[in-house]
Amino acid sequence: MDQTAQVARGFEARCTRVRLLQNERNMGKGYAVRRGMLAARSEWVLFTDADLSAPIEELERLWQAVQGQAADGAIGSRALDRSLIEIHQSWFREQAGRVFNLAVRLLTGLPFYDTQCGFKLFSQRLVEDVFPRQKLHGFGFDVEVLFLARKLGYRVIEVPVRWRHSQGTKVRVLRDAFRMFWDLVRIRWYEVTSAYGLPRA
């Protein structure tokens, strides 16, 4: 177990604007992000991986993009400008990511080249509309959130960001690949069965 919670608790003790939300057990990354996003109260909400694979200074790129293009959200991307990647993943991981992204584009119609970068900025309006509908608790939640945002008419743009691979990543390619592909099927099933409560066209 890492020391993320202890570090956050130290900041919480010194700053009234910092609040640590801790789950009693591991419910999955999607569950944790959903809980945090819905607890946020600012006009814009960023979620970022705790290892800061995308340096926090890259927030300025996302902010300038949403302001300049009047968007409802911006997602960090490793795929749009690979020269910004400071430390690459293994060749196998990068190829697996490309295959997964192709499946995402084919099965969901999303236009993005990197849905899995853990650095995303959304308006509070989008958060309050999209995240309560989220059903996936695993790593496929990123795709689900972007799929729902698009279906609900929100404009989200993809922005290249600096990024460095962290050796401590909890994603295991072989173990999680099947679950993530299955999540894509579940997203389309939830849409077809009206489980998301999306407005009818």
Secondary structure, DSSP 8 states (H G I E B T S, - for coil): --SHHHHHHHHHHH-TT------SS---HHHHHHHHHHH--SSEEEEE-TT-SS-GGGHHHHHHHHHHTT-SEEEEESSS-GGGEEE---HHHHHHHHHHHHHHHHHH----S-S--SEEEEEHHHHHHHGGG----STTHHHHHHHHHHHTT--EEEEE--EE--TT----HHHHHHHHHHHHHHHHHHHHTTTT-----
